[in-house]
Each structure stands twice: as C-alpha cells, then as structure tokens.
Amino acid sequence: MKFSMTLTFNPIDDYIPLAKVAEAEGWDSVNAGDGLFFYDETTVKYPYSDSGARYWSANTPFLDPFNVISAMGQVTENIRFLINVLKLPVRNPMLVAKMAGTTAYLTQDRLDLGVGLSVWPEDFSITQTEMKNRGVRCSEAIEIMRKAFTGEFFEHHGKYYDIPSCSINPVPGKHLPIIIGGTADLALRRAARLCDGFVSPNTTSDKIDEMVQKIHGYRKEYGTDDKPFEMTSVAIDAFDLDGHRRLEAMGIDQACDMPWLYYGGKFNSPLDFKIDAVKRFGDEVISKMK
C-alpha cells in the first residue's frame, strides 16, 4: 500500500518542510487541494461534512496546487505529487494542460492530476462557466488535455470546446495520470471510462468500499478493466494500522493521511509536532505495510 501526505489546510510555510520530511520518511506522495475562493455565504451546503458547514475559514490559505507542487519539486527528488482535486470545469482545459505540462516538467514527471467538478455554484458564476453541464464538459476537457499532452499539433471541435490546430510545450515526458474525484455515479463512471484512477472525498471506509466496488463493475462494463488503475482513499475513520489494513483489503492502493490529526494535533499545530507525528505514523503504520 502507498501513502500520500495531505498538506491542504496547513500553514503556507509548512508545505516545503513537510514535503522534505515525507520524502525522507518514505512516503510515496504528498497531495495538495484546490480552493479557489472563500464565500461569505454559499447557496448550497458543503456535501462532505455532516452539518453541511465548511470546516475551514477565510483565513485558511489555499495555495495554487500547480505553483506549490512546482516549488516542492525543487527540494525533493523522488516523491510524487497529487492534486486532490482540481476544479476542472471552472477552468479552460488548454490552460490547465499548459500548467500541468509545466509542473510535470519542473517535477521530473512526478505529477498526478486529480480533477473534480466543484460543488459551489459561486465558482461557476465568478469564472463565467456553466454549472449544469459541468460533468460532460469535464469529460471533454480530459479528452482535450490528453491530446495536448502529446506535444503534437492537434485540433478539437467538440460540443463545448472548439480549438484550432495548436500545441503546447513543455509537455509531460511520460504518461501523466489523470485521477477523478467525486461520489456521484456519473463521476465513478467517468473514472472507469476515461481515467487512470479514482480518489474518494473525505468519507467513511464503508462508503469508499461501495464506490470502489461500483468502479470495478463500471470498468468491466466499459472494457477498461485490463488497464492500470489506482484507487486512492481519504478515509475519515482509518487512523491506525488496523484501519489501513481494512482499506488495503477493500482494494485501496493509496491512502491519504494527515498523521498529526491522529495524535491530537490540528492544522496549525507547531511544525515540530507534525514532524514527530509523521515519524510516529511511519513506525506504527507505514513500516508494517511496506
């Protein structure tokens, strides 16, 4: 089983030292989320908390994931980076391809691009994009990015995007994995049909297991079950060795963890506390599952 250290919601100055510690302690990747804007009021509830309330504030920093991953790539050599996940339909896919290609180059092809839809209607209003067709536009955007990542001239004339003959440079030097995040059946089908993996939202192991089994079924339906595919979890009830062994048994390939939360810490706990938690988690969990 692989392990990815979650850095989202933590202070800006902690990202680079924690990435260096993660590499030194044998983690497989670090992951960073995508939070565009903080709204004073929202028209919908947050779907991934029991109360529907956001568990972060306007004072919580959200670094642009391409920028911070490029920075972390300069102080590490082997550890991979996962964007978990980028709000794709509120962005132009060619601009995303350009940023991803640049980040892949700067990290020596250590980028995994997680993409999702965005739950906030306000995101679509601000970016002047359409929310109601976000799912099908996401699928078309993935198709466009795949073409762009070849580095060859291409053109695309689809239902939602019309692109003249063009190319981007730099591009990834090897296949750049695109990972889907979400919970809806349409998202699970999109992962099975188009992508290299799936990452769950923060939810329980039982719910993750349900999604994993559905994706396996959809991959058989689409005839993609012979292709490499990685299941990544963000389980809110798997903190220790037993919890992670349960995840592995249900088919999870990689677990996202923020170990200082497991030992009484918080997002803003001192950096030394977090580093000690990383080492403790490595001794108690990672070393016993490698």
FENMOTA-V387423 format. One line per field, one symbol per residue. burial: # if it has 16 or more other ideal C-beta (glycine too) atoms within 10 Angstrom, else .. Layout:
BEGIN
burial->???
END
This chain:
BEGIN
burial->##########...###.######.#.##########...........#.....#.....#.##.##.###.##..#..#############.##.############..###########.###..#.#.#..##.######.######....#.#...#..#....#..##...########...###############.#.#..##.##.###.##....#....########.##...##.###.#.###########..#.#.#....#####..##.###....
END
